[in-house]
Amino acid sequence: MKNYLISKSRRLRGTPYTSRIEKQGVTAYTVYNHMLLPTKFEGTLEDAYHHLKGHVQVWDVSVQRQTEINGKDSAKLVQLITCRDLSKSKIGRCYYAPIIDHKAKLISDPVILKLAEDRWWISLSDSDLELFAKGLAIGKGYDVNIFEAKVDIFSVQGPKSLSLMEKVLGPKIKELKFFGFDYFEFGGSKHLIARSGWSKQGGFEVYMEHEEAGLALYDKLFEVGDEFNLKPGCPNLIERIESSLLSYGNDIDIGDNPLECGFDKYVNLDSDVEFLGKEELKRVKSEGIKRKLMGVKIDAQQIAVNGSINLYDNSKNFIGELRSGSYNPMFKQVIGIAMINKPYFNVSQEIKINIDGKDYSGRLCDLPFI
Ligand code: THG
């Protein structure tokens, strides 16, 4: 597949780490939240996958922008836009939460951080949530402030992330629970650090607000990182599919509802909290979903998914679309994520797919893969 250069401009924002990762060997970017997201470093994607699963990487994920909502009515507004019940949410915790509109369509699948009773960060997937939230706040007359906070996250992912972070920040980091956050001192500033990140190999995310001290922390990790075989990296397509971490715009989008996406545990219809799309979701739930996000295993050795690829059954009936996929070294075949229509969403349903002019067979499975 031919690749093309990306033309940088002010509109396509760089990050505080761009000059660093360009020295560290970044070779490709994508665009996410109007910003540069590295997708490849020197070496193959498969090398980076094995390294991520065995060691530790630091990623520039500044594209995970924070929409801050603060003020008297902020809790009301945050609850209005998510179907996850946040009424018992705690300060110092992160919540993976579907954001939906009045028709229960998915606007974003961010991580929500509760900083205070009246202060929230919504750590966006690729979606212009700020405009949606502002429109609602204006229409409802809510007393809130909504803006993009000046925060640039770097992520430390991999099985050796805890040892690396402990070496630099001390033993208190070990007390952080999954999806918890706290403030840690480095270089004369306090940094919000969460135990989270877009891999299933364990790790942390540093929500960098103080650039000088934050960049010093980034540099310090690389200064001491050799012992842990630290390398620069980025979200890894192979690992994230294997781990079933969904990518907004790829696996799921504004045409889907959260029940189709398998977000059932983040859809709370029985409590009395008020949110957009609640009645619609109740209707969808009682009627049953008509499509479902599923795993696919394909007897092929490579694939490049740049759009949707149609899937058929053995009698050539259209059954759904593959939305992302990659060769997986552990399964030794291509695995992917697909939206499958009723009545075909049975586990083990056989599928046919055409990749680059050649037909292949495969099977559906439940998510997650492992
Ligand atoms: N971290 C932060 N912001 C983000 C992402 C992130 N914004 C964009 C994108 N990633 C949002 N999407 C996801 C998808 C999955 C998870 C986090 C963000 C995730 N899910 C776990 C899982 O599915 O097992 C845990 C969910 C839970 O149980 O609460 O981590 O990565 N800051």
Residues whose N, C-alpha, C, O or C-beta is under 5 A from the ligand:
A	BS01	THG	Q64 Y96 D109 P110 V111 S123 L124 S125 G197 W198 L245 L246
